[in-house]
């Protein structure tokens, strides 16, 4: 079955799951730090996975998120030559930018300068 998810629908599902994953990224269950996919509803997961595979596979932000959680799983203290905390801050910053952009699409005028 083809995936009819839009980019907006994807981010509506993915960004809250990423927020939850980051909120819990200090919990390592023996080489397992749960990434965003673990915080999606079971019905949403196949749609999101399919969208990532078919549309977003080369998205630099999603690649960074995946690599970050892999590094956290392996108890890494640095990542790509930077402190893992700096990489996390970069992910949070980009996530907040995407959230603002998404909110402006959903609610015209949201975040507009006064």
Backbone as CSV, one residue per row, in Angstrom:
resi,resn,N_x,N_y,N_z,CA_x,CA_y,CA_z,C_x,C_y,C_z
1,UNK,0.844,-1.184,0.000,0.000,0.000,0.000,0.890,1.248,0.000
2,UNK,0.673,2.166,-0.921,1.500,3.373,-0.975,1.278,4.259,0.239
3,UNK,2.295,5.007,0.555,2.235,5.928,1.686,1.730,7.274,1.196
4,UNK,0.616,7.726,1.734,0.042,8.997,1.342,0.281,10.088,2.378
5,UNK,1.206,9.859,3.273,1.520,10.841,4.309,2.199,12.051,3.670
6,UNK,1.808,13.223,4.121,2.467,14.444,3.657,3.631,14.763,4.598
7,UNK,4.458,15.668,4.165,5.573,16.112,5.002,5.054,16.715,6.307
8,UNK,3.998,17.509,6.220,3.417,18.118,7.420,2.914,17.044,8.376
9,UNK,2.207,16.050,7.848,1.706,14.962,8.695,2.867,14.209,9.353
10,UNK,3.932,13.998,8.589,5.101,13.318,9.134,5.656,14.081,10.334
11,UNK,5.894,15.377,10.167,6.498,16.165,11.251,5.563,16.275,12.453
12,UNK,4.237,16.312,12.214,3.274,16.346,13.315,3.426,15.106,14.193
13,UNK,3.706,13.969,13.593,3.892,12.730,14.347,5.310,12.609,14.904
14,UNK,6.291,12.956,14.086,7.698,12.694,14.432,8.235,13.624,15.516
15,UNK,7.937,14.913,15.431,8.543,15.861,16.374,8.166,15.599,17.835
16,UNK,6.913,15.314,18.180,6.611,14.978,19.576,7.297,13.680,20.033
17,UNK,7.416,12.719,19.124,8.108,11.475,19.461,9.593,11.745,19.712
18,UNK,10.176,12.617,18.912,11.579,13.002,19.119,11.739,13.712,20.456
19,UNK,10.813,14.599,20.784,10.874,15.309,22.075,10.871,14.303,23.233
20,UNK,9.989,13.306,23.167,9.934,12.280,24.213,11.236,11.489,24.266
21,UNK,11.757,11.152,23.112,13.012,10.390,23.072,14.147,11.195,23.698
22,UNK,14.218,12.476,23.393,15.263,13.320,23.982,15.062,13.489,25.486
23,UNK,13.802,13.563,25.912,13.518,13.672,27.344,13.984,12.434,28.109
24,UNK,14.101,11.312,27.415,14.482,10.046,28.052,15.817,9.499,27.557
25,UNK,16.611,10.333,26.898,17.840,9.823,26.298,18.941,9.498,27.307
26,UNK,18.688,9.778,28.576,19.655,9.406,29.611,19.387,8.000,30.148
27,UNK,18.333,7.347,29.664,18.003,5.981,30.091,18.575,5.010,29.061
28,UNK,19.602,4.284,29.463,20.220,3.303,28.580,19.950,1.933,29.168
29,UNK,19.174,1.162,28.461,18.773,-0.163,28.928,19.737,-1.223,28.394
30,UNK,21.007,-1.090,28.750,21.999,-2.051,28.290,22.211,-1.981,26.792
31,UNK,22.774,-0.902,26.325,23.021,-0.635,24.914,21.722,-0.455,24.136
32,UNK,20.738,0.145,24.766,19.495,0.519,24.093,18.982,1.833,24.663
33,UNK,19.117,2.883,23.867,18.494,4.161,24.178,17.376,4.301,23.149
34,UNK,16.175,4.452,23.636,15.014,4.463,22.747,14.946,5.748,21.934
35,UNK,14.933,5.575,20.617,14.817,6.699,19.702,13.367,7.081,19.473
36,UNK,13.135,8.053,18.613,11.784,8.556,18.384,10.781,7.481,17.958
37,UNK,11.225,6.512,17.170,10.314,5.477,16.686,9.666,4.697,17.826
38,UNK,10.326,4.644,18.966,9.775,3.929,20.129,8.651,4.697,20.809
39,UNK,8.475,5.956,20.460,7.454,6.795,21.088,6.284,7.087,20.148
40,UNK,6.252,6.383,19.037,5.130,6.505,18.115,4.098,5.434,18.431
41,UNK,2.846,5.750,18.178,1.773,4.777,18.298,2.039,3.642,17.304
42,UNK,1.695,2.425,17.684,1.942,1.252,16.825,1.309,1.419,15.443
43,UNK,0.171,2.079,15.366,-0.478,2.292,14.073,0.261,3.332,13.228
44,UNK,0.963,4.259,13.872,1.683,5.320,13.164,3.048,4.850,12.661
45,UNK,3.647,3.923,13.386,5.022,3.525,13.095,5.232,3.066,11.653
46,UNK,4.408,2.184,11.092,4.652,1.774,9.696,4.567,2.935,8.708
47,UNK,3.632,3.851,8.943,3.511,5.009,8.052,4.745,5.898,8.130
48,UNK,5.202,6.154,9.339,6.379,7.000,9.536,7.621,6.311,8.972
49,UNK,7.794,5.032,9.261,8.950,4.293,8.727,8.962,4.312,7.206
50,UNK,7.795,4.073,6.611,7.696,4.073,5.155,8.020,5.451,4.589
51,UNK,7.532,6.498,5.236,7.791,7.856,4.766,9.287,8.170,4.854
52,UNK,9.906,7.792,5.963,11.350,8.031,6.106,12.106,7.298,5.013
53,UNK,11.781,6.026,4.806,12.486,5.209,3.811,12.283,5.723,2.389
54,UNK,11.051,6.103,2.065,10.753,6.468,0.682,10.969,7.944,0.357
55,UNK,10.890,8.813,1.355,10.946,10.255,1.073,12.107,10.956,1.793
56,UNK,12.380,10.547,3.027,13.311,11.307,3.870,14.628,10.581,4.167
57,UNK,14.937,9.539,3.436,16.096,8.704,3.746,17.409,9.492,3.799
58,UNK,17.508,10.553,3.042,18.758,11.314,2.985,18.660,12.657,3.704
59,UNK,17.617,12.829,4.496,17.444,14.087,5.228,18.537,14.230,6.278
60,UNK,19.348,15.288,6.215,20.468,15.439,7.158,20.039,15.468,8.623
61,UNK,18.896,16.070,8.918,18.427,16.126,10.303,18.083,14.729,10.811
62,UNK,17.352,13.958,10.031,16.992,12.601,10.468,18.220,11.708,10.595
63,UNK,19.190,11.903,9.720,20.444,11.136,9.819,21.168,11.510,11.108
64,UNK,21.227,12.796,11.422,21.865,13.251,12.659,21.174,12.647,13.874
65,UNK,19.840,12.652,13.889,19.077,12.083,15.011,19.395,10.597,15.155
66,UNK,19.375,9.876,14.048,19.655,8.438,14.096,21.073,8.174,14.625
67,UNK,22.038,8.913,14.140,23.422,8.725,14.576,23.595,9.117,16.046
68,UNK,22.887,10.152,16.480,22.952,10.582,17.877,22.460,9.471,18.803
69,UNK,21.300,8.907,18.498,20.762,7.858,19.366,21.630,6.604,19.314
70,UNK,22.249,6.336,18.180,23.186,5.218,18.106,24.387,5.475,19.012
71,UNK,24.909,6.690,18.981,26.040,7.050,19.848,25.644,6.957,21.321
72,UNK,24.457,7.453,21.661,23.978,7.372,23.056,23.845,5.916,23.497
73,UNK,23.378,5.060,22.594,23.230,3.638,22.896,24.571,3.017,23.274
74,UNK,25.638,3.499,22.642,26.977,2.958,22.895,27.743,3.755,23.951
75,UNK,27.014,4.539,24.746,27.593,5.301,25.859,28.671,6.290,25.404
76,UNK,28.580,6.786,24.184,29.580,7.724,23.669,29.486,9.054,24.403
77,UNK,30.637,9.643,24.663,30.678,10.969,25.279,30.945,12.052,24.250
78,UNK,31.428,11.619,23.082,31.635,12.567,21.990,31.098,11.931,20.709
79,UNK,30.855,12.811,19.750,30.218,12.383,18.517,30.622,13.353,17.425
80,UNK,31.183,12.842,16.346,31.640,13.681,15.230,32.567,14.791,15.706
81,UNK,33.427,14.456,16.659,34.406,15.412,17.153,33.871,16.436,18.140
82,UNK,32.622,16.287,18.557,32.027,17.230,19.515,31.486,16.461,20.710
83,UNK,31.326,17.169,21.801,30.660,16.598,22.962,29.267,16.152,22.550
84,UNK,28.831,15.023,23.044,27.483,14.528,22.731,26.425,15.528,23.189
85,UNK,26.741,16.300,24.237,25.798,17.315,24.712,25.620,18.446,23.698
86,UNK,26.699,18.804,23.017,26.626,19.847,21.983,25.776,19.355,20.810
87,UNK,25.957,18.094,20.435,25.162,17.519,19.345,23.688,17.495,19.744
88,UNK,23.419,17.127,20.991,22.033,17.111,21.479,21.427,18.508,21.399
89,UNK,22.186,19.526,21.804,21.703,20.910,21.736,21.392,21.311,20.298
90,UNK,22.216,20.857,19.356,21.979,21.149,17.940,20.672,20.492,17.480
91,UNK,20.442,19.257,17.895,19.207,18.567,17.540,18.004,19.306,18.125
92,UNK,18.101,19.699,19.380,16.996,20.427,20.029,16.730,21.738,19.298
93,UNK,17.783,22.460,18.946,17.625,23.735,18.237,16.922,23.524,16.890
94,UNK,17.376,22.523,16.148,16.763,22.247,14.841,15.329,21.745,15.000
95,UNK,15.075,20.974,16.040,13.729,20.479,16.304,12.797,21.664,16.600
96,UNK,13.269,22.601,17.395,12.457,23.783,17.715,12.193,24.631,16.473
97,UNK,13.193,24.748,15.586,12.989,25.481,14.325,11.925,24.791,13.480
98,UNK,12.003,23.466,13.385,11.017,22.712,12.611,9.627,22.832,13.228
99,UNK,9.559,22.848,14.541,8.272,22.989,15.226,7.661,24.349,14.933
100,UNK,8.480,25.404,14.985,7.979,26.752,14.672,7.474,26.818,13.232
101,UNK,8.233,26.248,12.303,7.826,26.244,10.904,6.529,25.458,10.725
102,UNK,6.444,24.318,11.355,5.241,23.489,11.281,4.038,24.236,11.843
103,UNK,4.208,24.867,12.992,3.113,25.617,13.602,2.662,26.775,12.713
104,UNK,3.595,27.382,12.004,3.211,28.486,11.118,2.425,27.970,9.916
105,UNK,2.664,26.728,9.511,1.891,26.136,8.418,0.484,25.766,8.886
106,UNK,0.407,25.268,10.098,-0.870,24.800,10.642,-1.722,25.979,11.097
107,UNK,-1.066,26.949,11.743,-1.761,28.109,12.295,-1.144,29.369,11.693
108,UNK,-1.637,29.810,10.548,-1.060,31.019,9.933,-0.983,32.165,10.942
109,UNK,0.140,32.818,10.944,0.353,33.906,11.887,1.101,33.489,13.126
110,UNK,1.193,32.156,13.390,1.914,31.673,14.560,3.383,32.034,14.414
111,UNK,3.934,32.631,15.427,5.362,32.960,15.430,5.726,34.159,14.582
112,UNK,4.742,34.822,14.009,5.021,36.007,13.191,5.515,37.138,14.082
113,UNK,6.428,37.885,13.547,6.961,39.043,14.277,5.864,40.090,14.419
114,UNK,5.783,40.714,15.577,4.771,41.776,15.773,5.342,43.100,15.381
